[in-house]
Amino acid sequence: MILPLAHTKLDVYKTSHSMVLEVYRIVRTFPDYEKFGMMAQIRRAAVSVHLNITEGCSRKSKAERNRFYEVARGSLIEVDAGLDIAKDLGYCTILEGTEIVKLVQSCFHQLTAMMR
């Protein structure tokens, strides 16, 4: 991290960072023909979660922060839906208790708590 800002110490920041890395590991196993399709879309959504949390933390007003957290949460739901489709297509196996499931659920709960 170039700027040692306070938000980097937040649990939701750390969780979303770990989630992005795990998503990148998972989609690496997708077929090559999904490189510019589902693989790219799920990666973009995962990165969007992390970046919107980061940008939201820099905003002064609660309403502005919450807007970024809402966008992050929407992108997180997009990651969840994308991984569900990938699982159904046989691109990956997502089972309860795996790291990605824990990270997505944790990030969702942390974001929801921050928006209260």
C-alpha positions as CSV (number, residue, x, y, z in Angstrom):
1,M,0.0,0.0,0.0
2,I,1.5,3.3,-1.0
3,L,-0.6,5.5,1.3
4,P,-0.8,4.1,4.8
5,L,-4.3,5.3,5.5
6,A,-6.5,4.2,8.4
7,H,-9.1,2.3,6.3
8,T,-6.4,-0.3,5.5
9,K,-6.7,-1.5,9.1
10,L,-10.5,-2.1,8.9
11,D,-11.7,-5.7,8.9
12,V,-13.9,-5.2,5.9
13,Y,-10.9,-3.8,3.9
14,K,-8.9,-6.9,4.8
15,T,-11.7,-9.3,4.1
16,S,-12.5,-7.8,0.7
17,H,-8.8,-7.8,-0.2
18,S,-8.6,-11.6,0.6
19,M,-11.9,-12.2,-1.3
20,V,-10.4,-10.6,-4.4
21,L,-7.3,-12.7,-4.2
22,E,-9.4,-15.9,-3.7
23,V,-11.7,-15.0,-6.7
24,Y,-8.6,-14.6,-8.9
25,R,-7.4,-18.0,-7.8
26,I,-10.8,-19.6,-8.5
27,V,-11.4,-18.1,-11.9
28,R,-8.0,-19.2,-13.1
29,T,-9.4,-22.7,-13.3
30,F,-12.2,-21.6,-15.7
31,P,-12.0,-22.7,-19.4
32,D,-9.9,-20.4,-21.7
33,Y,-13.0,-19.5,-23.7
34,E,-14.4,-17.7,-20.6
35,K,-11.4,-15.4,-20.3
36,F,-13.3,-12.5,-21.7
37,G,-16.7,-13.5,-20.5
38,M,-17.5,-14.8,-17.0
39,M,-13.9,-14.9,-15.8
40,A,-13.5,-11.2,-16.5
41,Q,-16.9,-10.2,-15.2
42,I,-16.4,-12.0,-11.8
43,R,-13.0,-10.5,-11.5
44,R,-14.3,-7.0,-12.2
45,A,-17.1,-7.4,-9.7
46,A,-14.7,-8.6,-7.0
47,V,-12.3,-5.7,-7.5
48,S,-15.3,-3.3,-7.5
49,V,-16.2,-4.5,-4.0
50,H,-12.7,-3.7,-2.7
51,L,-12.3,-0.4,-4.5
52,N,-15.8,0.9,-3.5
53,I,-15.1,0.1,0.1
54,T,-11.8,1.9,-0.1
55,E,-13.4,4.9,-1.9
56,G,-16.3,5.0,0.6
57,C,-13.9,5.2,3.5
58,S,-12.5,8.4,2.1
59,R,-15.8,10.2,2.0
60,K,-16.7,12.7,4.7
61,S,-20.5,12.3,4.9
62,K,-22.2,9.2,6.1
63,A,-24.7,9.3,3.2
64,E,-21.8,9.4,0.7
65,R,-19.9,6.6,2.4
66,N,-23.1,4.5,2.5
67,R,-23.6,5.0,-1.2
68,F,-20.2,3.5,-1.9
69,Y,-20.9,0.6,0.5
70,E,-24.2,-0.1,-1.2
71,V,-22.4,-0.3,-4.6
72,A,-19.7,-2.6,-3.0
73,R,-22.5,-4.8,-1.6
74,G,-24.2,-4.9,-5.0
75,S,-20.9,-6.0,-6.6
76,L,-20.5,-8.6,-3.9
77,I,-23.9,-10.1,-4.8
78,E,-22.7,-10.1,-8.4
79,V,-19.7,-12.1,-7.4
80,D,-21.9,-14.5,-5.6
81,A,-24.3,-14.9,-8.6
82,G,-21.3,-15.3,-11.0
83,L,-19.7,-18.0,-8.9
84,D,-23.1,-19.8,-8.6
85,I,-23.4,-19.8,-12.4
86,A,-19.8,-21.0,-12.8
87,K,-20.5,-23.8,-10.3
88,D,-23.6,-24.9,-12.2
89,L,-21.6,-24.9,-15.5
90,G,-19.0,-27.1,-13.8
91,Y,-16.2,-24.5,-13.9
92,C,-15.6,-24.7,-10.2
93,T,-16.8,-26.4,-7.1
94,I,-18.1,-24.0,-4.4
95,L,-19.2,-25.8,-1.3
96,E,-20.3,-24.5,2.1
97,G,-17.3,-24.0,4.3
98,T,-14.8,-23.1,1.6
99,E,-12.7,-20.0,1.9
100,I,-14.6,-18.0,-0.8
101,V,-17.9,-18.7,0.9
102,K,-16.6,-17.5,4.2
103,L,-15.1,-14.4,2.7
104,V,-18.2,-13.4,0.7
105,Q,-20.5,-14.0,3.7
106,S,-18.2,-12.1,6.0
107,C,-17.8,-9.2,3.7
108,F,-21.5,-9.0,3.2
109,H,-22.2,-8.9,6.9
110,Q,-19.4,-6.4,7.6
111,L,-20.7,-4.1,4.8
112,T,-24.2,-4.3,6.1
113,A,-23.1,-3.4,9.6
114,M,-21.1,-0.5,8.4
115,M,-24.2,0.9,6.6
116,R,-26.2,1.0,9.9
